[in-house]
Amino acid sequence: MSVSMPSIEVGTVGGGTILAPQGSVLDMLGIKGPHRSNPGENVQRLARIIPAAMMAGELSLMSALSRTPRQSSSGT
């Protein structure tokens, strides 16, 4: 399984990051605001976290679907 997100736009500074829910999630992840010594590192980490979370969701969905009993189209 793989995930491709070639043009994901994320940010850890400005925009919606000043809103309480978004800011608290970035704080929880430890990536709110600019990185002190390596500019751009926090946003790069966020850009890796998002597809990883998406892949975890897809894996969970595939697991749930594999456990669901399938019915035939004839209804038996």
C-alpha positions in Angstrom: 0.0 0.0 0.0 1.2 3.5 -0.7 0.0 7.1 -0.5 0.8 9.8 -3.0 0.0 13.4 -2.2 2.2 15.3 -4.6 0.9 18.8 -4.0 -0.2 19.0 -0.3 -0.1 22.5 1.1 0.4 22.7 4.8 1.5 25.4 7.3 2.6 25.7 10.9 2.7 29.5 10.9 0.0 32.1 10.2 -3.4 31.5 8.5 -5.6 29.1 10.5 -2.9 28.2 12.9 -4.0 31.1 15.1 -7.3 29.4 15.7 -7.5 27.5 19.0 -8.3 24.0 17.7 -5.6 24.1 15.0 -3.0 25.6 17.3 -3.6 23.0 20.0 -3.2 20.1 17.6 0.0 21.6 16.3 1.2 22.1 19.9 0.3 18.5 20.7 2.4 17.3 17.7 5.2 19.6 18.8 5.3 21.5 15.5 3.6 24.8 16.1 5.4 27.8 14.7 8.7 28.0 12.9 11.5 25.6 13.9 14.1 27.6 15.9 17.2 26.3 14.2 16.1 24.7 10.9 13.5 26.8 9.1 10.9 24.7 7.3 11.5 21.5 9.4 8.2 21.8 11.3 6.1 22.1 8.1 8.1 19.2 6.5 7.2 17.0 9.6 3.5 18.0 9.3 3.6 17.1 5.6 4.9 13.6 6.6 2.4 13.2 9.4 -0.7 13.9 7.3 -0.2 11.1 4.7 0.9 8.7 7.5 -2.4 9.3 9.3 -4.2 8.9 6.0 -2.5 5.6 5.4 -3.4 4.4 8.9 -7.0 5.2 8.2 -6.9 3.3 4.9 -5.3 0.3 6.6 -8.0 0.4 9.3 -10.7 0.5 6.7 -9.2 -2.4 4.7 -9.0 -4.4 8.0 -12.7 -3.7 8.8 -13.8 -4.6 5.3 -11.8 -7.9 5.4 -13.7 -9.0 8.5 -17.2 -8.1 7.2 -19.1 -11.2 6.0 -20.0 -10.8 2.4 -23.4 -11.6 1.0 -24.0 -12.9 -2.4 -26.0 -10.8 -4.9 -28.7 -13.4 -4.9 -29.4 -12.7 -1.2 -28.5 -16.1 0.1 
